[in-house]
Amino acid sequence: MVPPAEFRSYYGRQVVKTPVWRHDVAAYLFTGGLAAGAALVAAGADLTGRPALRTTGRLTALAAIGASGYFLINDLGRPSRFHHMLRVAKPTSPMSVGTWVFSAFGAAAGVAAVAEAAPWLPRDGVVGLAARALPAAGRAGGLAAAAAAPALATYTAVLLSDTATPAWHEAYPRLPFVFAGSALASGGAAGLIGAPIAQAGPARTLAVAGAALELTATHGVEHRMGLLSEPFRQGRAGRLLRAARLLTAAGAAGALFGGRNRVVSALSGAALLAGSVATRYGVFEAGKASAEDPKYTVLPQRERLATRPPG
């Protein structure tokens, strides 16, 4: 009997390059999801008459999308590179679609957040006319931002899955659900922290639902992709995702069972935000680890060839 051949790559070298993205991109993944989730919270609060929750959501969405712009441009190196991506619209490119979604969301979220200043503006003259028009403009902007939020929350998952990085590419059916759940949980968490208990009900519901979706989808990524689930369970990525699971579960439990207490509500929101950060960084690190080890490229290819029908 010939013993099974040991796995080797060409001179032990990587088959695919490690992503050149820095940790600015991991931070961008989190802040983009937070902006999307907060916009959904704000729109729901506006439609149901919860002004404090609406203000929290709108201001969080604007701050988060502003931070996203910083992280994205900092990773690109020059602001002009972002501007140049707006010269074309390419539906087959996740980066091109994401750039336009990001820009449209940012403009709408900005209008919605500016409208929160209406009560402090004078009611006379031209400024008064603007102050009276702002609430309607804010509602339109908030609803537009909410309409763009699902795409903003998930396009980054499509962007990662569209690369040759093995762990990201293999996770393409589940990664959008991980990111969507994380976005909902973080948006709800912002409402739990910033809004009074009497108005935080929808944020609590969204946070718990998002946490459940995130935990379920992440479990699939960690255990149902064969060999390519390993990078999500081992090393730095594994530690981050285990921390994310604990923080998210604790935050969801606190929101569900202790949400009537202001301190517990705020602590639950903080745990959910920290869990969302850990999830995004864990996914980012898992992709890098899978690119650095050639077995995650070669062995799945061999398995696919072995199961392919002849001819």
Disulfide bonds with the S-S distance in Angstrom:
none
